Amino acid sequence: MTQTSAPAAPVVPVPVAVDAYVIGAGPAGLAVAATMKQRGLHAVVLEQASEVGSSWRRHYDRLHLHTPRELSGLPGFPIPKEMGRWVARDDVVRYLELYAAHHRLEVRLGTTVTRLDRSLDGQGWSFTLDDGSVLTAPYAVVATGFNHTPREVEVPGIRQYPGRVVLARDYRSGADLAGLDVLVVGSGNTGTEIAVDAAERGAARVRIAIRTVPHILRRSAGPYAAQYTGILVRRLPRGLVDRAASVVERVTTPDLRAYGLGRPDTGLLSRVVDDNAIPVQDVGIIDAIRSGAVEPVAALESFGSPEGAAVLADGTRIEPDVIVFATGFTQGLEPLLGHLGVLDPKGHPVRSGGATARSARGLWYIGFSNPISGMLREIAIDARKIALSMALAKNDRITELTGKRL
């Protein structure tokens, strides 16, 4: 008689304790989760969107990284060479998907954290979700992004404007702007690229309203990317860098005063440090201004007569068909953790990298600076610092509880 063996019992995975919840599945959140895993720590990434890299998916179509591929990869998995040196938006998104899969990161999509608090025992962190449930972990990492919350448009009389208003967060391409008179408000990288895009797509007229004259740098000189210089000078004295940058700009950037764009009146590094305003990378704006395809004009002040006309700072009144507002973002951290006393008056975290505030030990932030040395490069550096700091903190906690060091 043949004896049959009993069916094998199902294998039940052993739950792994969560060391930290990471809020945000953009480049910063994924990078810190990967570096934590490399140090034997278990991270769970909480992302409110239905996909990783949600903010990148919403950017305009023509966007490419302003930093070269070789300086933009995240820890443990470089950007594939076939994506080119200046990686396109869609390839950045694909890279983030590949990155999460390569490191086998645990990402919980559709999970919104509304509030962060100390846990009841005072030893960890409590994450309140939008459905009212609460998660707890020894450590917390906030990685919701530098460009999280678009600034609201606050221009007197805007309700009188009869034309079409487009916010940069909703802009995809200028395909539907052909033949129209367009005013772009904002002269950062987003505003200048949108102005160039609108002109190339056949807008009848494109003007760009400028409140603060931007520093404009060539993205590269042959194989030498501007980011390399940013890395070299970031730690040098501010005054020295400001003076040197002024000389470089005068040598490499054409004088555009005859076209309505003066020279900046504040130093390049000073503006980065004080205002988080990095230089504009020239991906067509210089040629567009010199050819007349894009016209610099004074800042937009209000809307008035004739009915709904845009009133500029120099008193000029214009009547564009479309106004695109590219006026920047805020970090939007106040609802999440403003009550913890860890934000400065501008709403930025008071500590960054591997450091934590004295009043909030075990809470880290990543991706909230916009350095001239490159945001993705700094994210990679800070992710490693946070993982190391967390590993050391966990080791100290275990030693305190057991008397044994790992």
TORKOL-4160 file (C-alpha; in steps of 0.2 Angstrom, whole numbers, padded with zeros to 4 digits, m for minus):
406
<pt num="1" X="0000" Y="0000" Z="0000"/>
<pt num="2" X="0007" Y="0017" Z="m0005"/>
<pt num="3" X="0008" Y="0029" Z="0009"/>
<pt num="4" X="0005" Y="0047" Z="0005"/>
<pt num="5" X="0013" Y="0061" Z="0014"/>
<pt num="6" X="0004" Y="0075" Z="0022"/>
<pt num="7" X="0003" Y="0091" Z="0012"/>
<pt num="8" X="0017" Y="0103" Z="0016"/>
<pt num="9" X="0011" Y="0117" Z="0028"/>
<pt num="10" X="0011" Y="0134" Z="0020"/>
<pt num="11" X="0025" Y="0145" Z="0023"/>
<pt num="12" X="0020" Y="0160" Z="0033"/>
<pt num="13" X="0032" Y="0175" Z="0032"/>
<pt num="14" X="0039" Y="0181" Z="0048"/>
<pt num="15" X="0034" Y="0199" Z="0051"/>
<pt num="16" X="0049" Y="0211" Z="0050"/>
<pt num="17" X="0049" Y="0225" Z="0063"/>
<pt num="18" X="0048" Y="0242" Z="0055"/>
<pt num="19" X="0063" Y="0253" Z="0059"/>
<pt num="20" X="0056" Y="0269" Z="0051"/>
<pt num="21" X="0042" Y="0275" Z="0040"/>
<pt num="22" X="0048" Y="0286" Z="0026"/>
<pt num="23" X="0035" Y="0299" Z="0020"/>
<pt num="24" X="0036" Y="0301" Z="0001"/>
<pt num="25" X="0041" Y="0290" Z="m0013"/>
<pt num="26" X="0051" Y="0302" Z="m0024"/>
<pt num="27" X="0069" Y="0301" Z="m0027"/>
<pt num="28" X="0073" Y="0306" Z="m0008"/>
<pt num="29" X="0061" Y="0294" Z="0000"/>
<pt num="30" X="0067" Y="0279" Z="m0011"/>
<pt num="31" X="0085" Y="0284" Z="m0009"/>
<pt num="32" X="0085" Y="0284" Z="0010"/>
<pt num="33" X="0074" Y="0268" Z="0010"/>
<pt num="34" X="0088" Y="0259" Z="m0001"/>
<pt num="35" X="0102" Y="0265" Z="0010"/>
<pt num="36" X="0093" Y="0260" Z="0026"/>
<pt num="37" X="0091" Y="0242" Z="0018"/>
<pt num="38" X="0110" Y="0242" Z="0014"/>
<pt num="39" X="0113" Y="0244" Z="0033"/>
<pt num="40" X="0101" Y="0231" Z="0038"/>
<pt num="41" X="0087" Y="0243" Z="0043"/>
<pt num="42" X="0069" Y="0240" Z="0037"/>
<pt num="43" X="0060" Y="0255" Z="0029"/>
<pt num="44" X="0042" Y="0256" Z="0024"/>
<pt num="45" X="0039" Y="0270" Z="0012"/>
<pt num="46" X="0022" Y="0279" Z="0013"/>
<pt num="47" X="0016" Y="0287" Z="m0003"/>
<pt num="48" X="m0001" Y="0296" Z="m0005"/>
<pt num="49" X="m0001" Y="0294" Z="m0024"/>
<pt num="50" X="m0004" Y="0278" Z="m0034"/>
<pt num="51" X="0014" Y="0277" Z="m0041"/>
<pt num="52" X="0031" Y="0282" Z="m0036"/>
<pt num="53" X="0039" Y="0298" Z="m0042"/>
<pt num="54" X="0022" Y="0307" Z="m0043"/>
<pt num="55" X="0029" Y="0324" Z="m0044"/>
<pt num="56" X="0040" Y="0320" Z="m0058"/>
<pt num="57" X="0025" Y="0313" Z="m0068"/>
<pt num="58" X="0016" Y="0330" Z="m0067"/>
<pt num="59" X="0031" Y="0340" Z="m0074"/>
<pt num="60" X="0030" Y="0348" Z="m0091"/>
<pt num="61" X="0034" Y="0337" Z="m0106"/>
<pt num="62" X="0050" Y="0345" Z="m0112"/>
<pt num="63" X="0059" Y="0344" Z="m0095"/>
<pt num="64" X="0076" Y="0336" Z="m0094"/>
<pt num="65" X="0087" Y="0335" Z="m0079"/>
<pt num="66" X="0099" Y="0350" Z="m0078"/>
<pt num="67" X="0112" Y="0339" Z="m0070"/>
<pt num="68" X="0121" Y="0326" Z="m0080"/>
<pt num="69" X="0117" Y="0308" Z="m0078"/>
<pt num="70" X="0134" Y="0303" Z="m0070"/>
<pt num="71" X="0130" Y="0315" Z="m0056"/>
<pt num="72" X="0112" Y="0312" Z="m0053"/>
<pt num="73" X="0110" Y="0293" Z="m0049"/>
<pt num="74" X="0104" Y="0287" Z="m0032"/>
<pt num="75" X="0114" Y="0275" Z="m0021"/>
<pt num="76" X="0116" Y="0258" Z="m0026"/>
<pt num="77" X="0109" Y="0259" Z="m0044"/>
<pt num="78" X="0115" Y="0272" Z="m0057"/>
<pt num="79" X="0105" Y="0279" Z="m0070"/>
<pt num="80" X="0106" Y="0268" Z="m0086"/>
<pt num="81" X="0117" Y="0275" Z="m0099"/>
<pt num="82" X="0104" Y="0272" Z="m0113"/>
<pt num="83" X="0094" Y="0287" Z="m0104"/>
<pt num="84" X="0107" Y="0299" Z="m0111"/>
<pt num="85" X="0117" Y="0312" Z="m0102"/>
<pt num="86" X="0103" Y="0324" Z="m0099"/>
<pt num="87" X="0089" Y="0313" Z="m0094"/>
<pt num="88" X="0071" Y="0317" Z="m0099"/>
<pt num="89" X="0056" Y="0318" Z="m0088"/>
<pt num="90" X="0049" Y="0301" Z="m0093"/>
<pt num="91" X="0065" Y="0292" Z="m0091"/>
<pt num="92" X="0067" Y="0300" Z="m0073"/>
<pt num="93" X="0051" Y="0292" Z="m0069"/>
<pt num="94" X="0056" Y="0275" Z="m0077"/>
<pt num="95" X="0072" Y="0276" Z="m0067"/>
<pt num="96" X="0063" Y="0278" Z="m0051"/>
<pt num="97" X="0052" Y="0263" Z="m0055"/>
<pt num="98" X="0067" Y="0253" Z="m0059"/>
<pt num="99" X="0076" Y="0259" Z="m0043"/>
<pt num="100" X="0062" Y="0254" Z="m0031"/>
<pt num="101" X="0061" Y="0237" Z="m0040"/>
<pt num="102" X="0080" Y="0234" Z="m0040"/>
<pt num="103" X="0081" Y="0237" Z="m0021"/>
<pt num="104" X="0065" Y="0228" Z="m0018"/>
<pt num="105" X="0058" Y="0242" Z="m0007"/>
<pt num="106" X="0042" Y="0241" Z="0002"/>
<pt num="107" X="0031" Y="0255" Z="m0004"/>
<pt num="108" X="0013" Y="0257" Z="0002"/>
<pt num="109" X="0005" Y="0267" Z="m0012"/>
<pt num="110" X="m0011" Y="0277" Z="m0009"/>
<pt num="111" X="m0006" Y="0280" Z="0009"/>
<pt num="112" X="m0008" Y="0298" Z="0015"/>
<pt num="113" X="0000" Y="0304" Z="0032"/>
<pt num="114" X="m0009" Y="0319" Z="0039"/>
<pt num="115" X="0001" Y="0322" Z="0055"/>
<pt num="116" X="0017" Y="0316" Z="0063"/>
<pt num="117" X="0019" Y="0315" Z="0082"/>
<pt num="118" X="0029" Y="0308" Z="0096"/>
<pt num="119" X="0023" Y="0291" Z="0100"/>
<pt num="120" X="0014" Y="0289" Z="0117"/>
<pt num="121" X="0029" Y="0281" Z="0125"/>
<pt num="122" X="0040" Y="0295" Z="0120"/>
<pt num="123" X="0052" Y="0283" Z="0112"/>
<pt num="124" X="0047" Y="0283" Z="0094"/>
<pt num="125" X="0035" Y="0292" Z="0081"/>
<pt num="126" X="0017" Y="0291" Z="0077"/>
<pt num="127" X="0010" Y="0293" Z="0060"/>
<pt num="128" X="m0008" Y="0297" Z="0058"/>
<pt num="129" X="m0016" Y="0292" Z="0041"/>
<pt num="130" X="m0030" Y="0301" Z="0032"/>
<pt num="131" X="m0042" Y="0286" Z="0037"/>
<pt num="132" X="m0039" Y="0289" Z="0055"/>
<pt num="133" X="m0028" Y="0274" Z="0058"/>
<pt num="134" X="m0011" Y="0276" Z="0066"/>
<pt num="135" X="0006" Y="0268" Z="0063"/>
<pt num="136" X="0021" Y="0269" Z="0074"/>
<pt num="137" X="0040" Y="0266" Z="0072"/>
<pt num="138" X="0056" Y="0270" Z="0081"/>
<pt num="139" X="0061" Y="0283" Z="0068"/>
<pt num="140" X="0054" Y="0294" Z="0055"/>
<pt num="141" X="0060" Y="0301" Z="0039"/>
<pt num="142" X="0051" Y="0315" Z="0030"/>
<pt num="143" X="0054" Y="0316" Z="0011"/>
<pt num="144" X="0039" Y="0324" Z="0004"/>
<pt num="145" X="0049" Y="0335" Z="m0008"/>
<pt num="146" X="0056" Y="0353" Z="m0011"/>
<pt num="147" X="0043" Y="0356" Z="m0024"/>
<pt num="148" X="0028" Y="0350" Z="m0014"/>
<pt num="149" X="0015" Y="0364" Z="m0013"/>
<pt num="150" X="0013" Y="0376" Z="m0028"/>
<pt num="151" X="0012" Y="0394" Z="m0022"/>
<pt num="152" X="m0006" Y="0401" Z="m0024"/>
<pt num="153" X="m0008" Y="0415" Z="m0036"/>
<pt num="154" X="m0011" Y="0432" Z="m0027"/>
<pt num="155" X="m0012" Y="0446" Z="m0039"/>
<pt num="156" X="m0024" Y="0460" Z="m0036"/>
<pt num="157" X="m0038" Y="0461" Z="m0048"/>
<pt num="158" X="m0035" Y="0444" Z="m0056"/>
<pt num="159" X="m0053" Y="0440" Z="m0056"/>
<pt num="160" X="m0056" Y="0453" Z="m0068"/>
<pt num="161" X="m0044" Y="0445" Z="m0081"/>
<pt num="162" X="m0054" Y="0438" Z="m0095"/>
<pt num="163" X="m0041" Y="0427" Z="m0102"/>
<pt num="164" X="m0035" Y="0409" Z="m0098"/>
<pt num="165" X="m0024" Y="0406" Z="m0083"/>
<pt num="166" X="m0013" Y="0391" Z="m0082"/>
<pt num="167" X="m0003" Y="0386" Z="m0067"/>
<pt num="168" X="0014" Y="0379" Z="m0070"/>
<pt num="169" X="0009" Y="0363" Z="m0061"/>
<pt num="170" X="m0004" Y="0360" Z="m0074"/>
<pt num="171" X="0006" Y="0365" Z="m0089"/>
<pt num="172" X="0012" Y="0351" Z="m0100"/>
<pt num="173" X="0016" Y="0359" Z="m0117"/>
<pt num="174" X="0013" Y="0374" Z="m0128"/>
<pt num="175" X="0004" Y="0364" Z="m0141"/>
<pt num="176" X="m0012" Y="0373" Z="m0138"/>
<pt num="177" X="m0004" Y="0390" Z="m0137"/>
<pt num="178" X="m0001" Y="0392" Z="m0156"/>
<pt num="179" X="m0006" Y="0409" Z="m0162"/>
<pt num="180" X="m0009" Y="0416" Z="m0145"/>
<pt num="181" X="m0002" Y="0430" Z="m0135"/>
<pt num="182" X="0006" Y="0422" Z="m0119"/>
<pt num="183" X="0013" Y="0430" Z="m0103"/>
<pt num="184" X="0024" Y="0419" Z="m0092"/>
<pt num="185" X="0025" Y="0425" Z="m0074"/>
<pt num="186" X="0041" Y="0419" Z="m0066"/>
<pt num="187" X="0059" Y="0419" Z="m0071"/>
<pt num="188" X="0066" Y="0403" Z="m0063"/>
<pt num="189" X="0070" Y="0387" Z="m0073"/>
<pt num="190" X="0052" Y="0382" Z="m0074"/>
<pt num="191" X="0046" Y="0399" Z="m0081"/>
<pt num="192" X="0061" Y="0401" Z="m0093"/>
<pt num="193" X="0058" Y="0384" Z="m0100"/>
<pt num="194" X="0039" Y="0386" Z="m0102"/>
<pt num="195" X="0042" Y="0403" Z="m0111"/>
<pt num="196" X="0054" Y="0394" Z="m0123"/>
<pt num="197" X="0042" Y="0380" Z="m0126"/>
<pt num="198" X="0028" Y="0391" Z="m0129"/>
<pt num="199" X="0038" Y="0401" Z="m0142"/>
<pt num="200" X="0044" Y="0385" Z="m0151"/>
<pt num="201" X="0026" Y="0378" Z="m0151"/>
<pt num="202" X="0020" Y="0393" Z="m0162"/>
<pt num="203" X="0013" Y="0406" Z="m0149"/>
<pt num="204" X="0011" Y="0423" Z="m0158"/>
<pt num="205" X="0020" Y="0432" Z="m0144"/>
<pt num="206" X="0028" Y="0427" Z="m0128"/>
<pt num="207" X="0033" Y="0439" Z="m0114"/>
<pt num="208" X="0041" Y="0434" Z="m0098"/>
<pt num="209" X="0037" Y="0445" Z="m0083"/>
<pt num="210" X="0053" Y="0447" Z="m0072"/>
<pt num="211" X="0053" Y="0453" Z="m0054"/>
<pt num="212" X="0071" Y="0448" Z="m0049"/>
<pt num="213" X="0083" Y="0446" Z="m0063"/>
<pt num="214" X="0090" Y="0428" Z="m0063"/>
<pt num="215" X="0107" Y="0422" Z="m0064"/>
<pt num="216" X="0109" Y="0413" Z="m0081"/>
<pt num="217" X="0122" Y="0400" Z="m0084"/>
<pt num="218" X="0126" Y="0388" Z="m0098"/>
<pt num="219" X="0121" Y="0371" Z="m0094"/>
<pt num="220" X="0138" Y="0364" Z="m0100"/>
<pt num="221" X="0153" Y="0370" Z="m0109"/>
<pt num="222" X="0157" Y="0355" Z="m0121"/>
<pt num="223" X="0158" Y="0340" Z="m0110"/>
<pt num="224" X="0160" Y="0350" Z="m0094"/>
<pt num="225" X="0144" Y="0352" Z="m0085"/>
<pt num="226" X="0140" Y="0368" Z="m0074"/>
<pt num="227" X="0136" Y="0356" Z="m0060"/>
<pt num="228" X="0155" Y="0352" Z="m0058"/>
<pt num="229" X="0158" Y="0370" Z="m0054"/>
<pt num="230" X="0144" Y="0370" Z="m0042"/>
<pt num="231" X="0151" Y="0356" Z="m0032"/>
<pt num="232" X="0169" Y="0364" Z="m0032"/>
<pt num="233" X="0163" Y="0381" Z="m0025"/>
<pt num="234" X="0148" Y="0376" Z="m0013"/>
<pt num="235" X="0159" Y="0376" Z="0003"/>
<pt num="236" X="0169" Y="0392" Z="m0002"/>
<pt num="237" X="0166" Y="0409" Z="0006"/>
<pt num="238" X="0150" Y="0417" Z="m0001"/>
<pt num="239" X="0158" Y="0433" Z="m0005"/>
<pt num="240" X="0172" Y="0425" Z="m0015"/>
<pt num="241" X="0159" Y="0414" Z="m0025"/>
<pt num="242" X="0148" Y="0429" Z="m0028"/>
<pt num="243" X="0162" Y="0439" Z="m0036"/>
<pt num="244" X="0169" Y="0424" Z="m0046"/>
<pt num="245" X="0152" Y="0420" Z="m0053"/>
<pt num="246" X="0149" Y="0438" Z="m0058"/>
<pt num="247" X="0165" Y="0437" Z="m0069"/>
<pt num="248" X="0161" Y="0420" Z="m0076"/>
<pt num="249" X="0143" Y="0426" Z="m0081"/>
<pt num="250" X="0150" Y="0441" Z="m0089"/>
<pt num="251" X="0162" Y="0431" Z="m0100"/>
<pt num="252" X="0150" Y="0416" Z="m0104"/>
<pt num="253" X="0133" Y="0424" Z="m0104"/>
<pt num="254" X="0129" Y="0437" Z="m0117"/>
<pt num="255" X="0124" Y="0455" Z="m0112"/>
<pt num="256" X="0105" Y="0455" Z="m0114"/>
<pt num="257" X="0101" Y="0473" Z="m0108"/>
<pt num="258" X="0097" Y="0478" Z="m0125"/>
<pt num="259" X="0083" Y="0465" Z="m0125"/>
<pt num="260" X="0076" Y="0471" Z="m0109"/>
<pt num="261" X="0085" Y="0459" Z="m0097"/>
<pt num="262" X="0098" Y="0467" Z="m0085"/>
<pt num="263" X="0112" Y="0459" Z="m0075"/>
<pt num="264" X="0107" Y="0452" Z="m0058"/>
<pt num="265" X="0110" Y="0464" Z="m0043"/>
<pt num="266" X="0113" Y="0451" Z="m0030"/>
<pt num="267" X="0127" Y="0437" Z="m0029"/>
<pt num="268" X="0124" Y="0420" Z="m0036"/>
<pt num="269" X="0128" Y="0410" Z="m0021"/>
<pt num="270" X="0120" Y="0423" Z="m0009"/>
<pt num="271" X="0103" Y="0420" Z="m0019"/>
<pt num="272" X="0105" Y="0401" Z="m0017"/>
<pt num="273" X="0108" Y="0402" Z="0001"/>
<pt num="274" X="0096" Y="0416" Z="0006"/>
<pt num="275" X="0081" Y="0412" Z="m0006"/>
<pt num="276" X="0084" Y="0394" Z="m0012"/>
<pt num="277" X="0085" Y="0401" Z="m0030"/>
<pt num="278" X="0097" Y="0392" Z="m0040"/>
<pt num="279" X="0103" Y="0399" Z="m0057"/>
<pt num="280" X="0093" Y="0397" Z="m0073"/>
<pt num="281" X="0101" Y="0384" Z="m0084"/>
<pt num="282" X="0101" Y="0390" Z="m0102"/>
<pt num="283" X="0092" Y="0377" Z="m0112"/>
<pt num="284" X="0086" Y="0390" Z="m0125"/>
<pt num="285" X="0081" Y="0405" Z="m0116"/>
<pt num="286" X="0096" Y="0416" Z="m0121"/>
<pt num="287" X="0094" Y="0412" Z="m0140"/>
<pt num="288" X="0075" Y="0415" Z="m0138"/>
<pt num="289" X="0078" Y="0432" Z="m0130"/>
<pt num="290" X="0091" Y="0437" Z="m0143"/>
<pt num="291" X="0080" Y="0432" Z="m0157"/>
<pt num="292" X="0065" Y="0441" Z="m0150"/>
<pt num="293" X="0055" Y="0425" Z="m0148"/>
<pt num="294" X="0053" Y="0429" Z="m0129"/>
<pt num="295" X="0052" Y="0446" Z="m0123"/>
<pt num="296" X="0057" Y="0451" Z="m0105"/>
<pt num="297" X="0045" Y="0463" Z="m0097"/>
<pt num="298" X="0043" Y="0471" Z="m0080"/>
<pt num="299" X="0035" Y="0461" Z="m0066"/>
<pt num="300" X="0016" Y="0458" Z="m0065"/>
<pt num="301" X="0008" Y="0469" Z="m0052"/>
<pt num="302" X="m0011" Y="0469" Z="m0054"/>
<pt num="303" X="m0025" Y="0468" Z="m0066"/>
<pt num="304" X="m0035" Y="0484" Z="m0071"/>
<pt num="305" X="m0042" Y="0494" Z="m0085"/>
<pt num="306" X="m0045" Y="0492" Z="m0099"/>
<pt num="307" X="m0055" Y="0478" Z="m0092"/>
<pt num="308" X="m0044" Y="0464" Z="m0085"/>
<pt num="309" X="m0028" Y="0471" Z="m0093"/>
<pt num="310" X="m0012" Y="0465" Z="m0085"/>
<pt num="311" X="m0003" Y="0480" Z="m0076"/>
<pt num="312" X="0016" Y="0478" Z="m0075"/>
<pt num="313" X="0028" Y="0486" Z="m0063"/>
<pt num="314" X="0033" Y="0500" Z="m0075"/>
<pt num="315" X="0015" Y="0505" Z="m0078"/>
<pt num="316" X="0013" Y="0496" Z="m0095"/>
<pt num="317" X="m0004" Y="0488" Z="m0098"/>
<pt num="318" X="m0004" Y="0473" Z="m0109"/>
<pt num="319" X="m0019" Y="0461" Z="m0114"/>
<pt num="320" X="m0012" Y="0443" Z="m0116"/>
<pt num="321" X="m0023" Y="0429" Z="m0121"/>
<pt num="322" X="m0015" Y="0417" Z="m0109"/>
<pt num="323" X="m0005" Y="0419" Z="m0093"/>
<pt num="324" X="0006" Y="0405" Z="m0086"/>
<pt num="325" X="0011" Y="0407" Z="m0068"/>
<pt num="326" X="0027" Y="0399" Z="m0064"/>
<pt num="327" X="0029" Y="0407" Z="m0046"/>
<pt num="328" X="0037" Y="0392" Z="m0037"/>
<pt num="329" X="0033" Y="0380" Z="m0023"/>
<pt num="330" X="0033" Y="0379" Z="m0004"/>
<pt num="331" X="0037" Y="0364" Z="0006"/>
<pt num="332" X="0020" Y="0363" Z="0014"/>
<pt num="333" X="0026" Y="0355" Z="0030"/>
<pt num="334" X="0016" Y="0365" Z="0042"/>
<pt num="335" X="0001" Y="0353" Z="0043"/>
<pt num="336" X="0012" Y="0338" Z="0045"/>
<pt num="337" X="0024" Y="0344" Z="0058"/>
<pt num="338" X="0022" Y="0362" Z="0061"/>
<pt num="339" X="0017" Y="0359" Z="0079"/>
<pt num="340" X="0034" Y="0350" Z="0083"/>
<pt num="341" X="0044" Y="0366" Z="0082"/>
<pt num="342" X="0056" Y="0359" Z="0069"/>
<pt num="343" X="0053" Y="0372" Z="0055"/>
<pt num="344" X="0061" Y="0389" Z="0053"/>
<pt num="345" X="0051" Y="0405" Z="0049"/>
<pt num="346" X="0051" Y="0400" Z="0030"/>
<pt num="347" X="0044" Y="0383" Z="0034"/>
<pt num="348" X="0060" Y="0374" Z="0030"/>
<pt num="349" X="0067" Y="0360" Z="0042"/>
<pt num="350" X="0079" Y="0367" Z="0054"/>
<pt num="351" X="0091" Y="0352" Z="0052"/>
<pt num="352" X="0095" Y="0342" Z="0037"/>
<pt num="353" X="0106" Y="0327" Z="0032"/>
<pt num="354" X="0111" Y="0315" Z="0046"/>
<pt num="355" X="0107" Y="0328" Z="0060"/>
<pt num="356" X="0091" Y="0328" Z="0070"/>
<pt num="357" X="0084" Y="0343" Z="0080"/>
<pt num="358" X="0087" Y="0341" Z="0099"/>
<pt num="359" X="0068" Y="0342" Z="0102"/>
<pt num="360" X="0064" Y="0328" Z="0089"/>
<pt num="361" X="0077" Y="0315" Z="0090"/>
<pt num="362" X="0075" Y="0301" Z="0078"/>
<pt num="363" X="0066" Y="0312" Z="0065"/>
<pt num="364" X="0076" Y="0316" Z="0049"/>
<pt num="365" X="0072" Y="0326" Z="0033"/>
<pt num="366" X="0079" Y="0324" Z="0016"/>
<pt num="367" X="0076" Y="0333" Z="m0001"/>
<pt num="368" X="0072" Y="0350" Z="0006"/>
<pt num="369" X="0087" Y="0360" Z="m0001"/>
<pt num="370" X="0091" Y="0366" Z="m0018"/>
<pt num="371" X="0110" Y="0367" Z="m0019"/>
<pt num="372" X="0120" Y="0373" Z="m0033"/>
<pt num="373" X="0129" Y="0356" Z="m0032"/>
<pt num="374" X="0114" Y="0347" Z="m0038"/>
<pt num="375" X="0098" Y="0341" Z="m0029"/>
<pt num="376" X="0099" Y="0323" Z="m0033"/>
<pt num="377" X="0118" Y="0322" Z="m0029"/>
<pt num="378" X="0114" Y="0330" Z="m0012"/>
<pt num="379" X="0100" Y="0318" Z="m0009"/>
<pt num="380" X="0111" Y="0303" Z="m0012"/>
<pt num="381" X="0124" Y="0310" Z="0000"/>
<pt num="382" X="0111" Y="0314" Z="0013"/>
<pt num="383" X="0102" Y="0297" Z="0011"/>
<pt num="384" X="0119" Y="0289" Z="0016"/>
<pt num="385" X="0121" Y="0300" Z="0031"/>
<pt num="386" X="0103" Y="0297" Z="0037"/>
<pt num="387" X="0105" Y="0278" Z="0036"/>
<pt num="388" X="0121" Y="0279" Z="0046"/>
<pt num="389" X="0114" Y="0290" Z="0059"/>
<pt num="390" X="0099" Y="0279" Z="0061"/>
<pt num="391" X="0110" Y="0263" Z="0062"/>
<pt num="392" X="0120" Y="0271" Z="0076"/>
<pt num="393" X="0105" Y="0277" Z="0085"/>
<pt num="394" X="0097" Y="0260" Z="0084"/>
<pt num="395" X="0113" Y="0252" Z="0091"/>
<pt num="396" X="0114" Y="0264" Z="0105"/>
<pt num="397" X="0096" Y="0260" Z="0109"/>
<pt num="398" X="0099" Y="0241" Z="0109"/>
<pt num="399" X="0114" Y="0244" Z="0120"/>
<pt num="400" X="0104" Y="0254" Z="0133"/>
<pt num="401" X="0091" Y="0241" Z="0134"/>
<pt num="402" X="0102" Y="0225" Z="0134"/>
<pt num="403" X="0119" Y="0231" Z="0139"/>
<pt num="404" X="0126" Y="0223" Z="0123"/>
<pt num="405" X="0132" Y="0232" Z="0107"/>
<pt num="406" X="0128" Y="0224" Z="0090"/>
